[in-house]
């Protein structure tokens, strides 16, 4: 399957479905920086020293087109590690998004660019650019391990990581889950109930 086909299928399935189909779910603190952000693509991991974003600047020059930067900021989240300047540079090189376990800034500009960013929030204070880091090495972002070759799917529901070695299997499981849910929706529209379909024990609910 081509990368374009994987992107299309992954976005159609969505983070929530894939997160129930074998993808690794990031902590919900990592969420869209602006409404409507959604992205899928291969991960390009970045690790920075706390309070510094030098490795992110380097990653923008090294990441392949079509990739998503996935940044581990060493646990120090309250800096604006990314903004419109880095977005402009990333877009010019074909980078399609950012997932960062820390804050960003210039939120209105990010939305105007339509550049998908998933972060823990917004912060004004800028980062230094003088500390060591790494690119294209395994990182931990949103409490989830991310390695080169893994894929990211991110949307309004959150961010998931599809291990590269299991990519096809997770997508297939997601498609099967979607088909099963479509059948369930038909049952519910016909008057069925989730209590019956899921085999739930209603006797545990007082007053039922």
C-alpha positions in Angstrom: 0.0 0.0 0.0 1.4 3.4 -0.9 2.0 6.1 1.8 -0.9 8.2 0.3 -3.3 5.3 0.6 -2.2 4.7 4.2 -2.8 8.3 5.0 -6.2 8.3 3.4 -7.3 5.0 5.2 -5.8 6.1 8.5 -7.6 9.5 8.5 -10.9 7.8 7.5 -10.6 5.4 10.4 -9.6 8.0 12.9 -7.6 8.0 16.1 -10.4 6.7 18.3 -11.0 3.6 16.2 -7.3 2.9 15.7 -6.7 3.4 19.4 -9.1 0.5 20.0 -7.5 -1.6 17.2 -3.9 -2.0 18.4 -2.5 1.5 18.1 -0.8 3.1 21.1 -2.8 5.9 22.6 -1.0 9.0 23.7 -1.9 10.7 27.0 -4.9 13.1 26.4 -2.9 16.1 27.4 -1.6 16.0 23.8 -4.5 17.5 21.9 -5.2 19.7 18.8 -3.7 23.2 19.1 -6.6 24.5 16.9 -10.0 23.1 16.0 -10.1 20.8 13.0 -6.5 19.8 13.0 -6.0 16.3 11.7 -3.0 14.5 10.2 -1.5 11.1 9.5 2.0 10.2 8.4 5.3 8.6 9.3 6.8 9.8 12.6 10.1 11.7 12.6 11.2 11.6 16.3 12.9 14.5 18.0 14.4 14.8 21.5 15.2 18.2 23.0 16.8 19.4 26.2 14.3 20.9 28.6 13.6 24.6 27.7 15.5 24.3 24.4 14.3 23.6 20.8 17.6 23.4 18.8 16.9 19.8 17.8 13.5 20.8 16.4 15.2 23.4 14.2 17.6 20.7 13.0 14.7 18.3 12.5 12.9 20.7 10.1 16.0 20.5 7.9 16.3 16.7 8.0 12.8 15.2 8.2 11.6 13.7 4.9 8.6 15.3 3.1 5.3 13.8 4.3 6.6 13.2 7.8 5.3 14.4 11.2 7.7 15.7 13.8 7.1 14.0 17.1 8.9 15.9 19.8 10.0 14.9 23.4 10.9 18.0 25.3 12.3 16.4 28.4 9.3 17.0 30.6 9.5 20.8 30.6 6.3 21.8 28.9 5.8 25.5 29.6 7.6 27.1 26.7 6.4 28.1 23.3 8.7 25.6 21.5 7.0 26.1 18.1 5.3 28.9 16.3 4.7 30.5 12.9 8.4 30.7 12.0 9.0 27.0 12.3 5.7 26.3 10.7 6.7 28.3 7.6 10.0 26.5 7.4 8.4 23.1 7.9 5.7 23.7 5.2 8.3 24.6 2.7 10.0 21.3 3.2 6.9 19.2 3.0 6.6 18.3 6.7 2.9 17.8 7.4 2.5 18.2 11.1 3.8 18.3 14.7 3.1 16.3 17.8 4.8 17.8 20.8 4.6 16.9 24.5 4.8 20.5 25.4 3.4 23.9 24.5 3.4 26.0 21.3 2.5 29.6 20.4 1.1 31.6 17.5 -2.0 29.5 17.6 -4.1 31.7 15.3 -1.2 31.7 12.7 -1.0 27.9 12.9 -4.7 27.6 12.2 -4.4 30.1 9.3 -1.6 28.0 7.8 -3.8 24.9 8.3 -0.7 23.2 9.8 -1.8 20.4 12.1 -0.2 20.8 15.6 -1.0 18.6 18.6 0.4 20.0 21.9 -0.2 20.2 25.6 -1.2 23.9 25.4 0.0 27.4 24.7 2.9 29.3 26.2 4.5 32.7 25.4 8.0 32.2 26.7 10.5 31.3 23.9 13.0 28.4 24.1 16.8 28.6 23.9 18.6 27.0 21.0 21.9 25.9 22.4 21.4 22.6 24.2 22.0 19.1 22.9 19.3 16.8 21.5 18.7 14.1 18.9 16.7 13.4 15.7 15.6 10.2 14.1 16.0 8.3 17.4 13.5 6.6 19.6 11.6 9.0 22.0 8.7 9.0 24.4 5.9 11.4 23.7 2.6 11.5 25.5 3.8 8.6 27.6 4.1 6.4 24.5 7.3 5.1 22.8 7.8 6.4 19.2 10.4 5.0 16.9 11.5 5.8 13.4 9.2 3.9 11.1 6.2 4.3 13.3 3.1 6.1 12.0 1.0 8.9 13.7 -2.7 9.4 13.4 -4.1 12.5 15.1 -7.4 14.2 15.1 -10.0 15.7 17.4 -10.1 12.6 19.6 -6.3 12.6 20.3 -3.1 11.0 19.0 -2.2 7.4 18.4 1.0 5.7 17.3 0.9 2.8 14.9 4.0 0.6 15.2 5.7 0.4 11.8 6.0 -3.4 12.0 2.3 -3.7 12.8 0.9 -1.0 10.5 -1.0 -3.2 8.1 -2.4 -5.3 10.9 -3.6 -2.3 12.9 -5.3 -0.7 9.8 -7.0 -4.0 9.1 -8.2 -4.3 12.6 -9.5 -0.7 12.5 -11.4 -1.5 9.3 -12.9 -4.6 10.8 -14.0 -2.6 13.9 -15.6 0.1 11.7 -17.6 -2.6 9.8 -18.7 -4.1 13.1 -19.8 -0.7 14.4 -21.7 0.0 11.2 -23.8 -3.2 11.8 -24.4 -2.2 15.4 -25.7 1.2 14.3 -28.2 -0.5 12.1 -29.4 -2.5 15.1 -29.7 0.5 17.3 -31.6 2.5 14.7 -34.0 -0.4 14.5 -34.7 -0.1 18.2 -32.1 -2.4 19.7 -30.1 -1.5 22.7 -26.4 -1.4 23.7 -27.4 -3.3 26.9 -28.6 -6.2 24.8 -25.9 -6.1 22.1 -23.0 -5.8 24.6 -24.5 -8.3 27.0 -24.5 -5.8 29.9 -25.8 -6.6 33.3 -28.5 -4.0 34.0 -29.2 -5.5 37.4 -26.0 -3.7 38.7 -27.8 -0.4 38.2 -30.0 0.6 41.0 -33.5 1.5 40.0 -33.2 -0.1 36.5 
